[in-house]
Amino acid sequence: MAGGQLFGFLGMLLALPVAAVTNVLLRYAHQRYRQSELYVGEKPAIVLDGGVDQPHIILPEDKGPDLK
């Protein structure tokens, strides 16, 4: 409706395709953002205190310390 109010009949004809293209571009940008390092962040690490001299860091790829 805003396209028709602002640009008349031609605005009404162009409003739907412009809205569709805008929707596709925004979805693409949102998908790229969700996969980016900004959104994902760093991989978490767990630090276990193995004593004063030997802390142990577990990264997500590690199986963990060998506790026997």
N, CA, C and O atoms as a MOPAC input file, in Angstrom:
PM7 MOZYME 1SCF
protein

 N      0.81800 1    -1.19300 1     0.00000 1
 C      0.00000 1     0.00000 1     0.00000 1
 C      0.86300 1     1.25900 1     0.00000 1
 O      0.50800 1     2.25800 1    -0.62700 1
 N      1.98300 1     1.21400 1     0.69400 1
 C      2.83500 1     2.41100 1     0.73800 1
 C      3.39600 1     2.72100 1    -0.64200 1
 O      3.55000 1     3.88800 1    -1.00100 1
 N      3.70200 1     1.68200 1    -1.41900 1
 C      4.20300 1     1.90800 1    -2.77200 1
 C      3.17600 1     2.61900 1    -3.63000 1
 O      3.52300 1     3.49900 1    -4.41800 1
 N      1.90700 1     2.24200 1    -3.48400 1
 C      0.84300 1     2.89400 1    -4.23100 1
 C      0.62800 1     4.32700 1    -3.78700 1
 O      0.36800 1     5.20200 1    -4.61200 1
 N      0.73500 1     4.57200 1    -2.49800 1
 C      0.55700 1     5.93100 1    -1.98100 1
 C      1.69000 1     6.84300 1    -2.43600 1
 O      1.46200 1     8.01100 1    -2.75000 1
 N      2.89700 1     6.31700 1    -2.47100 1
 C      4.04700 1     7.15400 1    -2.81000 1
 C      4.26500 1     7.28700 1    -4.31500 1
 O      4.58400 1     8.37400 1    -4.79700 1
 N      4.09600 1     6.19200 1    -5.06700 1
 C      4.46500 1     6.19800 1    -6.48100 1
 C      3.32100 1     5.80900 1    -7.41200 1
 O      3.55000 1     5.57100 1    -8.59800 1
 N      2.11700 1     5.74100 1    -6.90600 1
 C      0.96400 1     5.45400 1    -7.75000 1
 C      0.91500 1     4.00600 1    -8.20900 1
 O      1.35200 1     3.10000 1    -7.50000 1
 N      0.37800 1     3.80000 1    -9.40400 1
 C      0.18000 1     2.44800 1    -9.93300 1
 C      1.50300 1     1.71600 1   -10.12500 1
 O      1.60100 1     0.52600 1    -9.82600 1
 N      2.51400 1     2.41300 1   -10.61900 1
 C      3.82700 1     1.78600 1   -10.81400 1
 C      4.41400 1     1.34300 1    -9.46900 1
 O      5.06100 1     0.29800 1    -9.39500 1
 N      4.20000 1     2.11000 1    -8.42900 1
 C      4.66200 1     1.73400 1    -7.09200 1
 C      4.00600 1     0.46800 1    -6.59500 1
 O      4.64900 1    -0.35800 1    -5.94600 1
 N      2.71200 1     0.30700 1    -6.89900 1
 C      2.01300 1    -0.91800 1    -6.49500 1
 C      2.55800 1    -2.12600 1    -7.25300 1
 O      2.66500 1    -3.21500 1    -6.69000 1
 N      2.90000 1    -1.94000 1    -8.52300 1
 C      3.44800 1    -3.04800 1    -9.30500 1
 C      4.84100 1    -3.44800 1    -8.83300 1
 O      5.19200 1    -4.62700 1    -8.87500 1
 N      5.62500 1    -2.49400 1    -8.39100 1
 C      7.00500 1    -2.77700 1    -7.98400 1
 C      7.14600 1    -3.14400 1    -6.50800 1
 O      8.18200 1    -3.67800 1    -6.11400 1
 N      6.14600 1    -2.87700 1    -5.69100 1
 C      6.26500 1    -3.09200 1    -4.24400 1
 C      6.50500 1    -4.56100 1    -3.89800 1
 O      7.37200 1    -4.86500 1    -3.07900 1
 N      5.76200 1    -5.46400 1    -4.50200 1
 C      5.90600 1    -6.88900 1    -4.17500 1
 C      7.26200 1    -7.45000 1    -4.59200 1
 O      7.90000 1    -8.11100 1    -3.77200 1
 N      7.74300 1    -7.22800 1    -5.81900 1
 C      9.08000 1    -7.74200 1    -6.16500 1
 C     10.20000 1    -7.13000 1    -5.31700 1
 O     11.15400 1    -7.82000 1    -4.95600 1
 N     10.08500 1    -5.85400 1    -5.00400 1
 C     11.10900 1    -5.21500 1    -4.16300 1
 C     11.08800 1    -5.82500 1    -2.76600 1
 O     12.14600 1    -6.07400 1    -2.18800 1
 N      9.90300 1    -6.06700 1    -2.21700 1
 C      9.80100 1    -6.69100 1    -0.89400 1
 C     10.35800 1    -8.11400 1    -0.92100 1
 O     11.01400 1    -8.53500 1     0.03200 1
 N     10.10700 1    -8.85800 1    -1.99500 1
 C     10.61300 1   -10.23000 1    -2.10000 1
 C     12.13500 1   -10.25500 1    -2.18700 1
 O     12.78100 1   -11.07100 1    -1.53000 1
 N     12.70800 1    -9.37200 1    -2.98800 1
 C     14.17400 1    -9.30800 1    -3.10700 1
 C     14.79000 1    -8.89900 1    -1.77900 1
 O     15.81100 1    -9.45400 1    -1.37400 1
 N     14.18300 1    -7.93900 1    -1.09900 1
 C     14.67900 1    -7.50900 1     0.21200 1
 C     14.64000 1    -8.66300 1     1.20400 1
 O     15.57700 1    -8.84400 1     1.98200 1
 N     13.56000 1    -9.44600 1     1.18400 1
 C     13.42900 1   -10.59200 1     2.07700 1
 C     14.52800 1   -11.62100 1     1.81000 1
 O     15.13100 1   -12.13900 1     2.75100 1
 N     14.79200 1   -11.91800 1     0.55100 1
 C     15.84000 1   -12.88900 1     0.19900 1
 C     17.20500 1   -12.39300 1     0.66100 1
 O     17.98400 1   -13.16200 1     1.22400 1
 N     17.50000 1   -11.12500 1     0.43200 1
 C     18.80000 1   -10.57500 1     0.83600 1
 C     18.96500 1   -10.57500 1     2.35200 1
 O     20.04700 1   -10.87400 1     2.85600 1
 N     17.90500 1   -10.24200 1     3.08000 1
 C     17.99100 1   -10.25200 1     4.54300 1
 C     18.16600 1   -11.66800 1     5.08300 1
 O     18.91600 1   -11.87400 1     6.03700 1
 N     17.48900 1   -12.64000 1     4.49200 1
 C     17.67000 1   -14.03400 1     4.92500 1
 C     19.09900 1   -14.51000 1     4.66500 1
 O     19.69200 1   -15.18900 1     5.50400 1
 N     19.64700 1   -14.15500 1     3.50900 1
 C     21.02100 1   -14.53000 1     3.17500 1
 C     22.00300 1   -13.89300 1     4.15800 1
 O     22.91400 1   -14.55800 1     4.65100 1
 N     21.81400 1   -12.60500 1     4.43900 1
 C     22.70500 1   -11.91300 1     5.37600 1
 C     22.59900 1   -12.51600 1     6.77000 1
 O     23.60900 1   -12.65200 1     7.46000 1
 N     21.39400 1   -12.88000 1     7.19400 1
 C     21.20900 1   -13.48400 1     8.52100 1
 C     21.88000 1   -14.85300 1     8.59500 1
 O     22.50000 1   -15.18900 1     9.60400 1
 N     21.75600 1   -15.63800 1     7.53200 1
 C     22.40400 1   -16.95600 1     7.49400 1
 C     23.92100 1   -16.81900 1     7.56000 1
 O     24.57500 1   -17.55900 1     8.29500 1
 N     24.48800 1   -15.88500 1     6.80500 1
 C     25.93900 1   -15.66800 1     6.83000 1
 C     26.39500 1   -15.21400 1     8.21600 1
 O     27.44700 1   -15.64000 1     8.69300 1
 N     25.61400 1   -14.35400 1     8.86300 1
 C     25.95600 1   -13.88600 1    10.20600 1
 C     25.93300 1   -15.03600 1    11.20300 1
 O     26.82400 1   -15.13000 1    12.04700 1
 N     24.92900 1   -15.92000 1    11.12500 1
 C     24.82200 1   -17.03300 1    12.06900 1
 C     25.97500 1   -18.01400 1    11.91200 1
 O     26.30200 1   -18.72400 1    12.86300 1
 N     26.60400 1   -18.07500 1    10.73000 1
 C     27.73100 1   -18.97300 1    10.49700 1
 C     29.07100 1   -18.28700 1    10.71600 1
 O     30.11400 1   -18.93400 1    10.62700 1
 N     29.06300 1   -17.00000 1    10.99700 1
 C     30.31000 1   -16.25300 1    11.11900 1
 C     30.92600 1   -16.42800 1    12.50200 1
 O     30.27500 1   -16.89600 1    13.43500 1
 N     32.17400 1   -16.04800 1    12.61100 1
 C     32.90100 1   -16.11300 1    13.88200 1
 C     32.31900 1   -15.12100 1    14.88800 1
 O     32.42600 1   -15.33400 1    16.09600 1
 N     31.71400 1   -14.05500 1    14.41100 1
 C     31.09000 1   -13.07800 1    15.30400 1
 C     29.97200 1   -13.70900 1    16.11600 1
 O     29.85700 1   -13.44800 1    17.31300 1
 N     29.15200 1   -14.52800 1    15.48800 1
 C     28.02300 1   -15.15300 1    16.16700 1
 C     28.45600 1   -16.38500 1    16.95300 1
 O     28.04700 1   -16.57400 1    18.09900 1
 N     29.28400 1   -17.22100 1    16.33200 1
 C     29.67100 1   -18.49200 1    16.93900 1
 C     30.60700 1   -18.27300 1    18.12100 1
 O     30.45800 1   -18.92300 1    19.15600 1
 N     31.56000 1   -17.37300 1    17.98000 1
 C     32.50900 1   -17.11200 1    19.05500 1
 C     33.60900 1   -18.15700 1    19.10000 1
 O     33.73700 1   -18.99200 1    18.20400 1
 N     34.38500 1   -18.09300 1    20.14300 1
 C     35.49000 1   -19.03800 1    20.30700 1
 C     34.97500 1   -20.35600 1    20.86400 1
 O     33.92700 1   -20.41000 1    21.50700 1
 N     35.73700 1   -21.42700 1    20.60500 1
 C     35.37400 1   -22.72400 1    21.15500 1
 C     35.62800 1   -22.70200 1    22.66100 1
 O     36.65600 1   -22.19100 1    23.10500 1
 N     34.71100 1   -23.24600 1    23.44300 1
 C     34.89500 1   -23.22000 1    24.89600 1
 C     35.99300 1   -24.18600 1    25.33600 1
 O     36.23500 1   -25.20600 1    24.69100 1
 N     36.63000 1   -23.86000 1    26.40500 1
 C     37.65300 1   -24.72400 1    26.99200 1
 C     37.36500 1   -24.86000 1    28.48300 1
 O     36.90900 1   -23.91200 1    29.12200 1
 N     37.63200 1   -26.03300 1    29.02700 1
 C     37.44000 1   -26.28700 1    30.45000 1
 C     38.81600 1   -26.42300 1    31.07800 1
 O     39.64100 1   -27.20800 1    30.61000 1
 N     39.06400 1   -25.66700 1    32.12700 1
 C     40.35000 1   -25.72100 1    32.81200 1
 C     40.14300 1   -26.45500 1    34.12900 1
 O     39.39200 1   -26.00700 1    34.99500 1
 N     40.82600 1   -27.59700 1    34.26700 1
 C     40.78000 1   -28.36200 1    35.50800 1
 C     42.03400 1   -28.07000 1    36.30200 1
 O     43.13200 1   -28.02400 1    35.74800 1
 N     41.87400 1   -27.87500 1    37.57500 1
 C     43.02100 1   -27.59400 1    38.42700 1
 C     43.63900 1   -28.92300 1    38.84700 1
 O     43.09700 1   -29.63000 1    39.69600 1
 N     44.78200 1   -29.25700 1    38.24100 1
 C     45.46500 1   -30.50500 1    38.54700 1
 C     46.48500 1   -30.32800 1    39.65900 1
 O     47.33900 1   -31.19200 1    39.85500 1
 N     46.41300 1   -29.27300 1    40.35600 1
 C     47.38100 1   -28.94300 1    41.38600 1
 C     47.92200 1   -27.56000 1    41.09900 1
 O     47.53400 1   -26.92100 1    40.12100 1
 N     48.80600 1   -27.10800 1    41.94200 1
 C     49.34400 1   -25.76200 1    41.78400 1
 C     50.20500 1   -25.65600 1    40.53400 1
 O     50.18200 1   -24.62900 1    39.85500 1
 N     50.96700 1   -26.70600 1    40.22000 1
 C     51.91300 1   -26.63700 1    39.11400 1
 C     51.36800 1   -27.17600 1    37.79300 1
 O     51.95500 1   -26.90200 1    36.74600 1
 N     50.27400 1   -27.92600 1    37.80000 1
 C     49.84200 1   -28.59400 1    36.57500 1
 C     48.34600 1   -28.39700 1    36.29300 1
 O     47.55200 1   -29.29800 1    36.56200 1
 N     47.95400 1   -27.25300 1    35.76400 1
 C     46.55500 1   -27.14200 1    35.32700 1
 C     46.36700 1   -27.92200 1    34.02900 1
 O     47.30600 1   -28.05500 1    33.24400 1
 N     45.18600 1   -28.42600 1    33.80300 1
 C     44.90100 1   -29.19600 1    32.59500 1
 C     43.75800 1   -28.52200 1    31.85000 1
 O     42.70900 1   -28.24700 1    32.43400 1
 N     43.95800 1   -28.25500 1    30.56400 1
 C     42.94400 1   -27.60800 1    29.74000 1
 C     42.34500 1   -28.64200 1    28.80100 1
 O     43.07200 1   -29.32300 1    28.07800 1
 N     41.01800 1   -28.76300 1    28.80800 1
 C     40.32300 1   -29.69100 1    27.92500 1
 C     39.66700 1   -28.88000 1    26.81600 1
 O     38.78900 1   -28.05700 1    27.07600 1
 N     40.09300 1   -29.11400 1    25.58600 1
 C     39.46700 1   -28.48700 1    24.43000 1
 C     38.35400 1   -29.39500 1    23.92800 1
 O     38.35700 1   -30.58200 1    24.25500 1
 N     37.40900 1   -28.89400 1    23.15400 1
 C     36.30400 1   -29.73900 1    22.68600 1
 C     36.74800 1   -30.97400 1    21.90100 1
 O     36.02200 1   -31.96800 1    21.87600 1
 N     37.91900 1   -30.93900 1    21.26000 1
 C     38.39000 1   -32.09100 1    20.49000 1
 C     38.98500 1   -33.17100 1    21.38800 1
 O     39.03400 1   -34.33700 1    20.99400 1
 N     39.44300 1   -32.80100 1    22.60400 1
 C     40.09000 1   -33.75200 1    23.50700 1
 C     39.06900 1   -34.72400 1    24.09200 1
 O     37.87900 1   -34.42300 1    24.18200 1
 N     39.56100 1   -35.89100 1    24.48500 1
 C     38.73100 1   -36.85600 1    25.18800 1
 C     38.71900 1   -36.56600 1    26.68500 1
 O     37.86600 1   -37.07100 1    27.41500 1
 N     39.66400 1   -35.75600 1    27.13400 1
 C     39.74100 1   -35.43100 1    28.55100 1
 C     40.96600 1   -36.06500 1    29.17500 1
 O     41.69600 1   -36.80200 1    28.51200 1
 N     41.19600 1   -35.78200 1    30.45300 1
 C     42.35800 1   -36.37000 1    31.11900 1
 C     42.14300 1   -37.86900 1    31.33500 1
 O     41.01300 1   -38.33600 1    31.47900 1
 N     43.22900 1   -38.59300 1    31.35300 1
 C     43.18100 1   -40.02800 1    31.58300 1
 C     43.13100 1   -40.25800 1    33.08900 1
 O     44.16800 1   -40.29600 1    33.75100 1
 N     41.93000 1   -40.41000 1    33.62700 1
 C     41.75900 1   -40.59800 1    35.07000 1
 C     41.67900 1   -42.08600 1    35.37300 1
 O     40.76600 1   -42.77200 1    34.91200 1
 N     42.64300 1   -42.58700 1    36.15400 1
 C     42.65800 1   -44.01400 1    36.51500 1
 C     42.61200 1   -44.16500 1    37.99900 1
 O     42.61600 1   -45.28700 1    38.50500 1

